[in-house]
Amino acid sequence: MIAKPTRAAARARLAEFAPRMGRDYAALRNTDGGPEGRCVSALSPHVRHRLVSESELVGVALTEHGPARAEKFIQEVFWRSYWKGFLELRPAMWRDYRAAVARMEAPPGLAAAMAGETGITCFDAWARELVETGWLHNHTRMWFASIWIFTLRLPWELGAEFFLAHLADADAASNTLSWRWVAGIQTPGKHYLARAENIARYTNGRFNPRGQLDEAALPIEAPPPPPAGRLRAADATPGGRVALLLHADDLGFQPEGCEVMGVAALADTAPRSRFPQGRVAAAFTAAALADGGRPVLSAQETVAWARKLGVTRIVTPWAPIGWTAPVLDEVQALCAAEGLTLYRLRRDWDAACWPLAQRGFFPFRTEIPRLIAELRPAPP
């Protein structure tokens, strides 16, 4: 179901799904009736790597349907930017999560859950689908996480790690904070409980785990999210002759006011999970990085590449909280040691959206009309 990891394939899928971004999406987006019974774009892996951008998705939805009919689809796109901003304003949440994962021992039942051998038919089918396809429907992710946490009694952090290992759209912010939300610690006391009736209804009867789920579990107890800090400052565009270093967080960035002498992508070698990366997710990212035939470089290779291009300045899109940003720190140190400068630039979309993630999504949602008017999203 996932389109090829290229911008061309993403644009084709975007055009194909555009007619369904309005009333169809609003009515059917929560239904996972199997591969042929889903009204979703399945473009999340492409947006994750920005083979297409959030702005392009919103632009198509507005052009095809207008703001009222496309409201639900547009809100789902902005959820991604909200999660990014929420974590960007609270980097300690990511550090604490990673530290907790590093300390954990594998609990009983973990291997069976990841192998899809729990005896809960729907959960086991979803575990296998995740590993085999690198993707799950959004509503299914919620059910899966809830069963993992409240029925199987497994740590939410290890479930989040399982997703990070296998999802082609694995994202530090969306994944971590969504698992926290299901557990009841992102919005303290408000958890998401998977219910057999709801699963039967929204899978069109494919699954009905009646009597198999804990439908009365209490939310996980944990401290609430910390207050928002300040957004880290990005660099100003240097202008002049530059090399453009893309990375897995943003493969569609185009700097303004620069003469780009060459384009390369930074290899995605940093571990994203305590579990081995899944075959599908690894292949998707590798192919996306090389889309268009651009070279894919290690941190150590970037200096020689820039020297060969005859430039002393490298520009790169901002890498938000996650596993890519520390690798850019390494690139920056290597460049500085050789008299080169790395500039980390932030998209206007992110600069406008991220600072607004101060509280819950609903206050953020009220800003969407203003953001659309300010950012003027347009189709590709």
C-alpha positions, 0 to 999 in steps of 0.5 A, spaced: 500 500 500 505 504 501 508 508 494 515 507 492 520 512 496 521 517 491 518 524 490 515 522 484 511 516 487 509 521 493 506 526 488 502 521 484 499 518 490 497 525 493 494 526 486 490 519 486 488 520 493 486 528 493 479 527 491 478 523 498 481 528 502 474 531 504 467 528 506 470 521 504 476 522 509 472 525 514 467 519 514 471 513 513 478 515 516 477 511 522 475 505 519 481 499 517 477 494 513 484 491 511 488 493 505 482 495 500 478 498 505 482 504 508 480 511 506 487 514 508 493 516 503 498 512 506 503 518 505 506 518 512 512 515 510 513 520 505 511 526 509 516 523 515 522 524 510 519 530 507 519 527 500 512 531 500 511 536 505 505 538 510 504 544 506 503 541 499 498 536 503 494 542 506 495 545 499 492 540 495 486 539 500 484 546 500 484 546 492 480 540 492 475 541 497 476 548 501 477 549 508 470 546 511 470 539 507 477 538 508 478 540 515 479 533 518 484 531 513 488 538 514 487 537 522 491 530 521 497 534 517 497 539 523 497 534 528 504 532 526 507 539 526 504 539 533 507 533 536 514 536 533 513 542 536 511 539 543 517 535 543 522 540 540 520 545 546 521 539 551 527 536 549 528 533 556 522 528 554 526 525 549 532 524 553 528 521 559 525 516 554 531 514 551 534 513 558 528 509 561 529 504 555 536 503 556 535 501 563 529 496 562 530 489 562 526 485 557 519 483 561 516 476 560 511 476 554 515 481 550 518 476 545 511 473 544 508 480 543 513 482 538 512 476 534 505 476 534 504 470 538 499 472 544 493 469 542 489 475 541 488 474 534 487 482 532 493 484 535 497 478 533 495 480 525 497 487 527 504 485 529 505 481 523 503 486 518 507 492 522 513 487 521 511 485 514 509 492 511 512 497 515 506 501 516 499 500 520 493 504 520 492 510 525 486 507 529 490 500 529 496 503 532 492 506 537 488 499 539 495 496 538 498 500 543 492 500 548 492 492 548 500 492 549 499 497 555 493 495 558 491 488 556 498 485 556 501 489 561 508 491 557 512 497 558 509 503 553 516 505 552 518 498 549 512 498 545 514 505 542 521 502 541 518 496 537 514 501 532 520 505 531 524 499 529 519 497 524 515 503 522 517 506 515 514 513 518 518 512 524 518 519 528 521 521 534 515 526 536 509 523 533 511 516 536 513 517 543 508 522 544 502 518 541 504 512 546 504 517 552 497 519 550 494 512 549 498 510 556 494 516 559 501 520 561 501 525 555 494 528 558 494 525 565 489 521 567 486 521 560 488 514 557 485 510 550 482 503 552 481 499 546 474 496 546 472 489 542 466 493 540 470 499 537 475 494 534 469 490 531 465 496 528 471 499 525 474 493 522 468 492 519 467 485 523 474 483 521 476 482 528 472 482 534 476 480 541 470 480 545 472 477 552 480 478 551 481 485 552 482 489 559 477 494 558 477 497 565 484 498 566 486 505 569 491 510 566 499 509 567 501 514 573 507 518 571 509 525 572 506 530 567 509 533 561 514 539 563 512 546 561 514 548 554 521 551 554 524 556 548 525 554 541 532 553 539 534 558 534 536 556 527 541 559 523 540 565 518 541 563 511 548 564 509 547 566 501 552 565 496 555 558 494 553 553 498 553 545 499 546 542 500 546 536 505 539 533 506 538 528 511 532 523 513 528 528 516 528 533 510 529 530 503 525 536 500 528 542 503 530 548 498 534 553 501 533 560 498 538 566 497 543 561 495 547 558 489 547 550 491 553 547 488 551 540 490 546 536 493 548 530 498 544 526 503 547 524 510 547 517 511 541 514 516 546 510 521 544 512 528 540 507 531 533 509 532 531 503 537 533 498 542 531 493 537 534 491 530 531 496 525 526 492 520 527 490 513 522 494 510 523 501 514 531 500 513 529 499 505 524 505 505 529 510 508 535 508 504 531 509 497 529 515 499 535 518 501 538 516 494 532 518 490 534 522 484 541 519 484 544 523 489 550 521 493 549 518 500 555 520 505 557 518 512 559 524 517 566 523 515 565 524 508 561 530 508 568 534 509 571 531 503 565 532 499 564 540 500 572 541 499 571 537 492 565 542 490 570 548 492 565 551 498 566 553 505 559 553 507 554 547 508 547 548 509 542 543 512 535 543 514 533 543 521 533 536 524 528 536 530 529 532 536 531 525 534 536 520 532 539 525 526 540 531 530 546 528 534 549 526 527 549 533 525 552 535 531 558 530 529 558 533 522 558 540 525 564 539 529 568 535 523 566 541 519 569 546 524 575 542 525 577 543 517 575 551 516 568 549 514 561 552 517 555 548 517 548 552 517 542 549 520 536 552 517 529 551 519 523 551 514 517 557 515 512 552 516 516 549 522 518 556 525 510 558 525 507 551 528 512 549 533 512 555 538 505 554 538 505 547 541 505 550 548 499 546 551 494 541 548 492 540 541 486 544 542 489 550 543 493 549 537 488 547 533 484 554 534 491 557 530 490 553 524 486 558 520 491 563 521 497 559 520 494 557 513 493 564 512 500 566 514 503 560 510 499 560 504 500 552 503 500 550 495 499 544 491 506 541 489 
